[in-house]
Amino acid sequence: MLTIYGIPNCDTCRKARKFLDARETPYRFHDLRADGVSAGMLDRWLAAIEWKTLMNTRSTTWRGLADDDKTDMNTYKARALMLAHPTLIKRPVAETAKHVSVGFSAECYRRL
């Protein structure tokens, strides 16, 4: 089963969901803000995707972090920040049993 992780008011998440709905592709939506992110989920994603790709450094949440939190970034620090602030995760994250992708592209979603 395909799971889309994001937030409902995110434009990119809306595009992804609209794309899937138009093709009658079954999926489950997981609201990162309301439902949160677990360490296990984040670890699966970080095993498949580099933290620099997964972390949204252009977000309002990122801009609101203290400067100390933004410096000397590495996988462990990024993981801790994304667990504490799930909206730092670039959206949407699409996950199947064999695949994880970040962001939306029609080409990538066709392959899912």
C-alpha positions as a Markdown table, in Angstrom:
| # | Residue | x | y | z |
|---|---|---|---|---|
| 1 | Met | 0.0 | 0.0 | 0.0 |
| 2 | Leu | 1.2 | 3.5 | -0.9 |
| 3 | Thr | 1.4 | 5.9 | 2.0 |
| 4 | Ile | 1.7 | 9.7 | 1.4 |
| 5 | Tyr | 3.2 | 11.6 | 4.3 |
| 6 | Gly | 2.6 | 15.4 | 4.4 |
| 7 | Ile | 0.4 | 18.1 | 5.7 |
| 8 | Pro | -3.1 | 18.8 | 4.2 |
| 9 | Asn | -2.5 | 22.4 | 3.4 |
| 10 | Cys | 0.8 | 21.9 | 1.5 |
| 11 | Asp | 0.3 | 22.7 | -2.2 |
| 12 | Thr | 2.7 | 19.9 | -3.3 |
| 13 | Cys | 0.9 | 17.4 | -1.1 |
| 14 | Arg | -2.4 | 18.5 | -2.7 |
| 15 | Lys | -0.9 | 18.0 | -6.2 |
| 16 | Ala | 0.3 | 14.5 | -5.3 |
| 17 | Arg | -3.1 | 13.5 | -3.8 |
| 18 | Lys | -5.0 | 15.0 | -6.8 |
| 19 | Phe | -2.7 | 13.1 | -9.2 |
| 20 | Leu | -3.4 | 9.8 | -7.3 |
| 21 | Asp | -7.1 | 10.5 | -7.0 |
| 22 | Ala | -7.5 | 11.2 | -10.7 |
| 23 | Arg | -5.9 | 7.8 | -11.4 |
| 24 | Glu | -7.9 | 6.1 | -8.7 |
| 25 | Thr | -4.7 | 4.9 | -7.1 |
| 26 | Pro | -5.3 | 3.7 | -3.6 |
| 27 | Tyr | -3.2 | 5.3 | -0.9 |
| 28 | Arg | -3.2 | 6.3 | 2.8 |
| 29 | Phe | -2.5 | 9.9 | 3.8 |
| 30 | His | -0.5 | 10.4 | 7.0 |
| 31 | Asp | -0.6 | 14.0 | 8.4 |
| 32 | Leu | 2.9 | 14.7 | 9.7 |
| 33 | Arg | 1.6 | 17.6 | 11.8 |
| 34 | Ala | -1.4 | 15.8 | 13.4 |
| 35 | Asp | -0.1 | 12.2 | 13.4 |
| 36 | Gly | 3.6 | 13.0 | 13.9 |
| 37 | Val | 6.6 | 11.0 | 12.7 |
| 38 | Ser | 8.2 | 8.1 | 14.5 |
| 39 | Ala | 11.9 | 7.3 | 14.8 |
| 40 | Gly | 11.3 | 4.1 | 12.9 |
| 41 | Met | 9.7 | 5.9 | 10.0 |
| 42 | Leu | 12.4 | 8.5 | 9.8 |
| 43 | Asp | 15.1 | 5.9 | 10.0 |
| 44 | Arg | 13.6 | 4.0 | 7.0 |
| 45 | Trp | 13.5 | 7.2 | 5.0 |
| 46 | Leu | 17.1 | 8.2 | 6.0 |
| 47 | Ala | 18.2 | 4.7 | 4.9 |
| 48 | Ala | 16.8 | 5.4 | 1.5 |
| 49 | Ile | 17.3 | 9.2 | 1.1 |
| 50 | Glu | 20.1 | 11.5 | 2.2 |
| 51 | Trp | 19.2 | 13.8 | 5.0 |
| 52 | Lys | 20.0 | 16.8 | 2.8 |
| 53 | Thr | 17.2 | 15.8 | 0.4 |
| 54 | Leu | 14.8 | 14.9 | 3.2 |
| 55 | Met | 15.2 | 18.1 | 5.3 |
| 56 | Asn | 13.4 | 21.2 | 4.0 |
| 57 | Thr | 15.8 | 24.0 | 4.7 |
| 58 | Arg | 13.5 | 26.5 | 2.9 |
| 59 | Ser | 10.6 | 26.0 | 5.3 |
| 60 | Thr | 9.2 | 28.5 | 7.8 |
| 61 | Thr | 10.1 | 26.0 | 10.5 |
| 62 | Trp | 13.7 | 26.0 | 9.4 |
| 63 | Arg | 13.9 | 29.8 | 9.4 |
| 64 | Gly | 12.4 | 29.8 | 12.9 |
| 65 | Leu | 15.2 | 27.6 | 14.3 |
| 66 | Ala | 18.0 | 29.0 | 16.4 |
| 67 | Asp | 21.2 | 29.5 | 14.5 |
| 68 | Asp | 23.0 | 26.9 | 16.7 |
| 69 | Asp | 20.5 | 24.3 | 15.5 |
| 70 | Lys | 21.3 | 25.1 | 11.9 |
| 71 | Thr | 25.1 | 24.9 | 12.1 |
| 72 | Asp | 27.3 | 21.8 | 11.9 |
| 73 | Met | 24.5 | 19.8 | 10.5 |
| 74 | Asn | 24.9 | 16.0 | 10.0 |
| 75 | Thr | 22.6 | 13.0 | 9.8 |
| 76 | Tyr | 22.2 | 12.7 | 13.6 |
| 77 | Lys | 21.4 | 16.3 | 14.2 |
| 78 | Ala | 19.1 | 16.4 | 11.2 |
| 79 | Arg | 17.3 | 13.3 | 12.4 |
| 80 | Ala | 16.8 | 14.8 | 15.9 |
| 81 | Leu | 15.5 | 18.1 | 14.4 |
| 82 | Met | 13.1 | 16.3 | 12.1 |
| 83 | Leu | 11.8 | 14.2 | 15.0 |
| 84 | Ala | 11.3 | 17.3 | 17.1 |
| 85 | His | 9.8 | 19.4 | 14.2 |
| 86 | Pro | 8.1 | 17.1 | 11.6 |
| 87 | Thr | 7.3 | 20.1 | 9.4 |
| 88 | Leu | 11.1 | 20.2 | 8.6 |
| 89 | Ile | 10.5 | 17.1 | 6.5 |
| 90 | Lys | 10.3 | 17.9 | 2.8 |
| 91 | Arg | 6.9 | 16.9 | 1.5 |
| 92 | Pro | 5.3 | 14.8 | 0.4 |
| 93 | Val | 7.2 | 11.6 | 1.3 |
| 94 | Ala | 5.8 | 8.7 | -0.7 |
| 95 | Glu | 6.5 | 5.2 | 0.7 |
| 96 | Thr | 5.7 | 1.7 | -0.6 |
| 97 | Ala | 7.2 | -1.6 | 0.7 |
| 98 | Lys | 10.1 | -1.1 | -1.7 |
| 99 | His | 10.4 | 2.6 | -2.4 |
| 100 | Val | 10.7 | 6.0 | -0.7 |
| 101 | Ser | 10.6 | 9.3 | -2.6 |
| 102 | Val | 10.4 | 12.9 | -1.6 |
| 103 | Gly | 8.6 | 15.7 | -3.4 |
| 104 | Phe | 6.1 | 15.3 | -6.2 |
| 105 | Ser | 6.8 | 14.6 | -9.9 |
| 106 | Ala | 4.2 | 13.0 | -12.1 |
| 107 | Glu | 6.9 | 10.8 | -13.7 |
| 108 | Cys | 7.9 | 9.4 | -10.3 |
| 109 | Tyr | 4.4 | 8.9 | -9.2 |
| 110 | Arg | 3.5 | 7.0 | -12.4 |
| 111 | Arg | 6.2 | 4.5 | -11.5 |
| 112 | Leu | 4.8 | 4.0 | -8.0 |
